[in-house]
Amino acid sequence: MLRQSTQQRLLQKLSPQQIQLMKLLQIPTANLEERIKEELEENPALESELDNSTSDSNDDTYDLDDKPTDLDDNEPGDDVELTDDTSEKVDLDDFLRREDDEGGGDYGDDYYGGGENERMVTPARVETNFHDHVLDQLGMLELDERRHKIAEQIIGSMDEDGYLRREVTSIVDDLAFGQNVSTTTEEISELILQIQQFDPPGICAWTLQECLLLQLRRMANSKPARDAAEVIDKYYNEFIKKHYDKIQRHLNLNDEDFKNVIGIIIKLNPKPGAAFAVVNKAESYVIPDFFVFNNNGILELSLNSKNAPELRVSEGYKEIIKAYDRSEKKNKQQKEAVLFIKQKLDSAKWFIDAIKQRQHTLLHTMEAILAFQNEFFTTGDESMLKPMILKDIAALTTLDVSTVSRVANSKYVQTEYGTYKLKYFFSEALQTDSGEEVSTREVKNILNEYITAENKRKPLSDDQLTDMLIEKGYNIARRTVAKYREQLNIPVARLRKEL
């Protein structure tokens, strides 16, 4: 038998506007402009001031320097505030017919530059990628149409680094089910051997060991090259673990000859296909979100101008709603159109408020970081960085820790001493023998200095590094030294050994 009961529970849920704000906080300046363009394309009621420079100066614009409003105060369906000076000469029926009358956007030849059907052509850069380069070499093999398809499938199975990532049996299945080509593992293995002779040397290998061997076998038949091939073929595990003494004894080589052998191996390319990778230089540029200037000892903080776009609500859509309110004839089609317009106007205002709230939160958080790390921003001395965690900034700003984390994520600040990621200023504390708390970044810098200055023939072990740091006054354990070393991407002592 079913029983009904009533329960009262207290739940906390984020509104759609708060979720939108959280997503905007995480976006760095480099991607914010693209996000705003997407919103401008999706919402016709949202306009950019750059696109409306000829508009009336008395338009109802939103100054992003104002304090942001509470996003929860604007619920869908609220009346949109209209100005009194809007035009009354807007015909809603004309507006609804406008898109159909324009004929689907056929701009004609004049749109492309005018002048006797001439069209402007934008030159495009043509680049050859790795797979195209290898496919071009297939012509050197005398293959019939069937074997040519098999060779193309093999080349297509290689990754951008030049390695073959599919098993031979899987390639057989791909050809059978995808291209209706029947073949055998022996035939594919034979073609793989032929493709391995293509340039660049080392391609179409399954492992790094095979890739290096392919390159060594293409070298001149000198004794150092033969010794290097033997090292990779028979003593590969010892080589990657840098057990050089054992290899040297087995090959009966003196120090000078063995050094030449290792020199040959080091010069090999572990990713032969990467030379053809297209590098997007735009991705390597860092666009700072903040600028900090030292004006005679007074730190001045400003947002990147791209972080403060000028946005406004479309005045034309407001005029349509005002015309509808004053119109005596109101049909169903007009009501649906006005409802759509009101939704877009509400959405535009929510987005503008979210951008303003984003700016306010970014500046508020960065001001707290600036105050906390004032000595560093004044002097540029990394040793002046104080231990600082997200909770410290959350306490200063009265923001949630998760909000501070979103602000610090993928954001950069440009100073007189360089451009830094915001996360660079966050570090845990480590206590010295005197009881003073220092930043773990300071300990990592000292650890890095010790390893850089060590004798590479006899690298310092983690135990030795721990003893050196303790002598310097840092109360630290060996496992902590190992953790910091890994965070600095420094291998263990055995792998740092050089001849």
C-alpha positions in Angstrom: 0.0 0.0 0.0 1.4 3.4 -1.0 1.9 6.0 1.7 2.2 9.7 1.1 4.3 11.9 3.3 5.4 15.5 3.2 9.0 16.5 3.8 10.7 19.9 4.1 14.3 20.1 3.0 16.7 23.0 2.7 18.7 22.8 -0.6 21.2 25.2 -2.1 21.3 25.4 -5.9 23.1 27.7 -8.3 21.0 29.8 -10.6 21.7 29.7 -14.3 23.2 33.2 -14.0 25.6 32.1 -11.2 26.7 29.1 -13.3 27.3 31.4 -16.2 29.4 33.7 -14.0 31.5 30.8 -12.7 32.2 29.7 -16.3 33.2 33.3 -17.3 35.5 33.6 -14.3 37.5 30.6 -15.5 38.0 32.0 -19.0 41.3 33.8 -19.6 41.5 37.1 -21.5 42.8 35.3 -24.6 39.5 33.4 -24.8 37.1 36.0 -23.4 36.8 37.9 -26.7 35.8 34.8 -28.5 33.2 34.0 -25.9 31.7 37.5 -26.3 31.6 37.1 -30.0 29.7 33.8 -29.6 27.2 35.6 -27.4 26.8 38.4 -29.9 26.1 36.0 -32.7 23.6 34.0 -30.6 21.8 37.0 -29.1 20.7 39.7 -31.5 19.6 41.9 -28.6 23.2 42.2 -27.4 25.4 44.7 -29.1 29.0 45.9 -28.9 29.9 49.6 -28.6 32.5 49.1 -31.4 29.7 48.0 -33.7 27.5 50.9 -32.8 29.9 53.9 -32.8 27.4 55.9 -34.8 24.6 55.4 -32.4 23.0 58.3 -30.5 25.1 59.3 -27.5 21.9 59.3 -25.3 21.4 55.5 -25.8 20.9 53.5 -22.7 24.4 52.0 -22.5 25.8 49.9 -19.7 29.0 51.4 -18.2 31.1 48.4 -17.1 32.9 50.6 -14.5 29.7 50.6 -12.5 29.2 48.2 -9.6 27.6 45.0 -11.0 24.0 44.3 -10.1 22.8 41.1 -8.4 22.3 38.6 -11.2 19.5 36.9 -9.2 17.4 40.1 -9.3 16.6 39.8 -13.0 14.4 36.8 -13.6 13.0 35.8 -17.0 9.9 37.7 -17.9 10.6 40.9 -16.0 9.5 44.0 -17.8 12.3 45.7 -19.8 12.8 49.3 -19.0 12.2 51.5 -22.1 13.3 55.0 -22.7 10.8 57.8 -23.6 12.7 59.0 -26.6 12.3 55.8 -28.6 10.7 56.0 -32.0 7.0 55.2 -32.4 7.4 54.5 -36.2 8.2 50.8 -35.9 5.9 48.5 -37.7 6.1 45.0 -36.0 4.6 43.3 -39.1 7.3 44.8 -41.2 9.9 43.5 -38.8 8.5 40.0 -39.0 8.5 40.1 -42.8 12.0 41.6 -43.1 14.0 38.4 -43.0 11.8 36.8 -45.7 11.9 39.9 -48.0 15.7 40.0 -47.9 15.9 36.9 -49.9 18.2 34.7 -47.8 21.3 37.0 -47.9 22.4 36.9 -51.6 24.7 39.8 -51.6 25.7 39.7 -55.3 29.1 40.2 -56.8 29.5 43.7 -55.6 29.9 42.4 -52.1 33.2 40.8 -53.0 34.8 44.0 -54.1 32.6 45.3 -56.9 33.8 46.0 -60.4 32.8 43.7 -63.2 32.4 40.5 -61.3 35.8 40.6 -59.8 36.2 38.8 -56.5 38.9 39.4 -53.9 40.8 36.2 -53.2 42.6 35.9 -49.9 45.9 34.0 -50.3 46.2 31.0 -48.1 49.4 29.4 -46.8 49.9 25.9 -48.1 51.7 23.5 -45.8 52.7 19.9 -46.2 52.0 17.8 -43.1 53.8 14.6 -42.2 51.3 12.2 -43.8 51.2 14.1 -47.1 55.0 14.0 -47.2 55.1 10.2 -46.7 52.3 9.7 -49.2 54.2 11.6 -51.8 57.0 9.0 -51.6 54.7 6.1 -52.4 55.3 6.8 -56.1 58.8 5.4 -55.7 57.3 2.0 -55.1 55.9 0.1 -58.0 52.6 -0.9 -56.5 49.3 -1.9 -58.1 46.1 -0.2 -57.1 45.3 -2.8 -54.3 48.7 -2.7 -52.7 48.7 1.1 -53.0 45.5 1.2 -50.9 47.2 -1.1 -48.3 50.2 1.2 -48.1 47.9 4.3 -47.7 46.2 2.5 -44.8 49.5 1.8 -43.1 50.6 5.4 -43.5 47.3 6.7 -42.2 47.8 4.4 -39.1 50.9 6.4 -38.1 50.6 9.2 -35.5 52.0 12.7 -35.9 55.3 11.6 -34.3 55.8 9.0 -37.1 55.1 5.9 -35.0 52.8 3.0 -36.1 50.1 2.8 -33.4 48.0 -0.1 -34.9 48.8 -3.7 -34.8 49.2 -5.6 -38.1 46.1 -7.7 -37.4 44.1 -4.5 -36.7 45.2 -3.0 -40.0 44.1 -6.2 -41.8 40.6 -5.9 -40.2 40.4 -2.2 -41.1 41.1 -2.9 -44.7 38.7 -5.8 -44.9 35.7 -4.0 -43.2 36.5 -0.4 -44.3 37.7 -0.7 -47.9 36.8 -4.3 -48.8 40.5 -5.2 -49.4 41.6 -8.7 -48.5 45.3 -9.0 -47.3 47.5 -10.9 -44.9 49.8 -9.9 -42.0 52.8 -11.0 -44.1 51.9 -8.7 -47.0 51.4 -5.7 -44.6 54.7 -6.5 -42.8 56.5 -6.5 -46.1 55.0 -3.1 -47.0 55.9 -1.7 -43.6 59.6 -2.6 -44.2 59.5 -0.7 -47.5 57.8 2.4 -45.9 60.5 2.4 -43.1 63.0 3.3 -45.9 61.2 6.6 -46.6 62.2 9.9 -45.2 62.5 11.1 -42.5 64.5 8.2 -41.1 62.9 6.3 -38.2 59.2 6.4 -39.3 56.7 3.6 -39.2 58.3 2.1 -36.0 56.3 0.6 -33.2 58.7 1.6 -30.4 61.3 4.2 -29.6 64.0 1.4 -29.7 63.0 0.4 -33.2 62.8 4.1 -34.3 66.4 4.7 -33.1 67.7 1.5 -34.7 66.1 2.5 -38.1 68.0 5.8 -37.9 71.3 4.2 -37.0 71.1 1.7 -39.8 70.7 4.6 -42.3 74.0 6.1 -41.1 77.4 5.6 -42.7 78.8 2.2 -41.8 81.4 3.5 -39.3 82.5 1.7 -36.2 80.9 4.3 -33.8 77.6 3.9 -35.7 77.8 0.1 -35.5 78.6 0.3 -31.8 75.7 2.7 -31.2 73.3 0.3 -33.1 74.6 -2.6 -30.9 73.9 -0.5 -27.7 70.3 0.2 -28.8 69.7 -3.4 -30.0 71.3 -5.4 -27.2 71.7 -3.0 -24.2 68.7 -0.8 -24.6 67.4 -1.3 -21.0 70.9 -0.6 -19.6 71.1 2.5 -21.8 67.9 4.1 -20.6 68.8 3.4 -17.0 72.3 4.9 -17.7 74.2 1.8 -16.6 77.1 3.0 -18.7 79.8 1.1 -16.9 78.1 -2.2 -17.7 77.7 -1.3 -21.4 81.3 -0.1 -21.7 82.6 -3.4 -20.3 80.5 -5.6 -22.6 81.6 -3.6 -25.7 85.2 -3.3 -24.5 85.4 0.5 -25.3 87.6 3.1 -23.8 86.1 6.3 -22.3 86.6 8.4 -25.5 85.1 5.8 -27.9 82.1 5.2 -25.6 81.6 9.0 -25.3 81.4 9.2 -29.1 78.9 6.3 -29.2 76.6 8.0 -26.7 77.0 11.3 -28.6 75.7 9.7 -31.8 72.6 8.2 -30.0 71.8 11.5 -28.3 71.7 13.3 -31.6 69.0 10.9 -33.0 65.4 12.1 -33.4 62.9 10.3 -31.0 60.0 11.9 -32.9 60.8 11.9 -36.6 57.3 13.0 -37.7 57.2 16.0 -35.4 59.4 18.0 -37.8 56.3 18.4 -40.0 54.0 19.5 -37.2 52.3 22.9 -37.8 53.0 25.1 -34.9 50.4 27.7 -34.0 52.6 30.6 -33.0 49.6 32.5 -31.6 49.2 29.9 -28.9 52.7 30.6 -27.6 51.9 34.2 -26.9 50.7 35.0 -23.4 48.0 37.7 -23.1 48.1 39.1 -19.5 44.8 39.7 -17.7 46.3 42.3 -15.3 48.9 45.0 -15.5 50.8 46.1 -12.4 52.9 49.3 -12.5 55.2 50.6 -9.8 54.7 54.4 -9.6 57.3 55.7 -7.2 56.7 52.9 -4.7 52.9 52.9 -5.2 51.5 49.8 -7.0 48.9 50.5 -9.6 46.7 47.7 -10.9 44.6 47.7 -14.1 42.7 45.2 -16.1 43.6 44.3 -19.7 41.3 46.4 -21.9 40.1 43.2 -23.6 38.7 42.2 -20.1 36.4 45.3 -20.2 34.4 45.2 -23.4 31.8 47.8 -24.1 28.4 46.0 -24.4 24.9 47.4 -24.6 21.3 46.2 -25.1 19.9 46.8 -28.5 17.8 49.9 -28.7 16.1 48.7 -31.8 14.6 45.7 -30.0 13.3 48.1 -27.2 11.6 50.2 -29.8 9.8 47.1 -31.2 8.4 46.3 -27.7 7.3 49.9 -27.2 5.6 49.9 -30.5 3.9 46.6 -29.6 2.6 48.1 -26.3 1.1 51.1 -28.1 -0.3 49.1 -31.0 -4.0 48.5 -31.0 -4.0 45.3 -33.1 -2.2 42.4 -31.5 -2.3 39.0 -33.0 -0.7 35.6 -31.9 2.3 36.0 -34.2 3.1 39.4 -32.8 2.8 38.1 -29.2 5.2 35.2 -29.9 7.7 37.6 -31.5 7.6 40.0 -28.6 8.0 37.1 -26.1 11.1 36.0 -28.0 12.5 39.6 -28.0 11.9 40.0 -24.2 13.7 36.7 -23.6 16.7 37.9 -25.7 16.7 41.3 -23.9 16.8 39.6 -20.5 19.5 37.3 -21.6 21.6 40.3 -22.9 21.2 42.1 -19.6 22.2 39.0 -17.7 25.3 38.6 -19.8 26.3 42.2 -19.4 25.9 41.9 -15.6 28.0 38.7 -15.6 30.8 40.5 -17.4 30.7 43.3 -14.9 30.6 40.9 -12.0 33.6 39.1 -13.6 35.6 42.3 -13.8 34.7 43.2 -10.2 35.7 39.7 -8.9 39.0 39.7 -10.9 40.1 43.1 -9.6 39.0 42.4 -6.0 41.0 39.1 -6.0 44.1 40.6 -7.7 44.1 43.5 -5.2 44.3 41.0 -2.4 47.2 39.1 -4.0 48.9 42.5 -4.6 48.6 43.4 -0.9 49.7 40.0 0.3 52.8 39.8 -1.9 53.5 43.6 -1.8 57.3 43.1 -1.3 57.7 40.9 -4.3 55.7 43.3 -6.6 57.8 46.2 -5.3 61.2 44.6 -5.5 60.9 41.7 -8.0 62.9 39.5 -5.6 61.4 35.9 -5.6 62.8 35.3 -2.1 60.4 37.9 -0.8 57.4 35.8 -1.8 55.4 34.9 1.3 53.7 31.5 1.8 50.2 32.0 0.4 47.3 29.6 -0.2 43.9 30.0 -1.7 42.3 30.2 1.8 44.4 33.3 2.6 43.0 35.3 -0.4 39.5 33.9 0.3 39.7 35.4 3.8 40.9 38.8 2.5 38.2 39.0 -0.2 35.4 37.2 1.6 35.0 35.1 -1.5 34.7 31.4 -1.6 37.9 29.4 -2.0 36.5 27.8 -5.2 35.9 31.3 -6.6 39.5 32.4 -5.9 40.7 29.1 -7.5 38.7 30.0 -10.7 40.2 33.5 -10.8 43.7 32.1 -10.4 43.3 29.5 -13.1 44.9 30.4 -16.4 45.3 34.0 -15.6 48.5 36.1 -16.0 49.7 39.4 -14.6 52.4 41.5 -16.3 54.8 43.3 -14.0 58.0 45.3 -14.5 59.9 42.0 -13.7 58.1 39.8 -16.2 54.8 38.1 -16.8 53.7 35.5 -14.2 50.8 33.1 -13.9 48.7 33.9 -10.8 49.2 30.4 -9.5 52.9 31.2 -9.3 52.2 33.4 -6.2 50.6 30.5 -4.3 52.8 28.2 -2.3 52.8 26.3 1.0 54.8 27.2 4.0 57.9 25.5 5.4 59.3 26.1 8.8 63.0 26.7 9.5 65.0 25.8 12.6 64.4 29.3 13.9 60.6 28.9 13.6 60.3 31.3 10.7 57.9 30.3 7.9 59.3 30.5 4.4 57.7 29.7 1.0 58.3 26.3 -0.4 59.2 28.1 -3.7 62.3 29.4 -2.0 63.3 25.9 -1.0 62.7 24.6 -4.6 64.9 27.4 -5.9 67.8 26.4 -3.6 67.3 22.7 -4.5 67.4 23.6 -8.2 70.7 25.6 -7.6 72.3 22.6 -5.8 71.4 20.2 -8.7 72.5 22.7 -11.4 75.9 23.1 -9.7 76.5 19.4 -8.9 79.2 17.3 -10.6 77.3 15.5 -13.3 79.7 12.5 -13.2 78.6 12.0 -9.5 75.2 13.6 -9.1 73.8 14.3 -5.7 71.4 11.8 -4.2 68.2 12.8 -2.4 69.8 12.0 0.9 72.7 14.3 0.2 70.4 17.1 -1.0 68.4 16.6 2.2 71.5 17.0 4.4 72.5 20.1 2.5 69.1 21.7 3.0 69.1 20.8 6.7 72.6 22.4 7.1 71.2 25.5 5.6 68.5 25.6 8.3 65.5 24.1 6.5 63.7 21.5 8.5 62.8 19.1 5.6 62.4 15.3 5.1 63.9 13.2 2.3 60.5 12.4 0.9 59.7 16.1 0.7 63.0 16.7 -1.2 62.0 13.9 -3.6 58.5 15.5 -4.1 60.0 18.9 -4.8 62.5 17.4 -7.2 59.7 15.7 -9.1 57.7 18.9 -9.2 60.7 20.6 -10.8 60.8 17.8 -13.4 64.3 16.8 -12.3 65.1 13.0 -12.6 66.8 11.0 -10.0 70.6 11.1 -9.5 71.2 8.0 -11.6 69.4 9.5 -14.6 71.3 12.8 -14.3 74.6 11.1 -14.6 76.7 12.2 -17.6 80.0 11.0 -19.0 
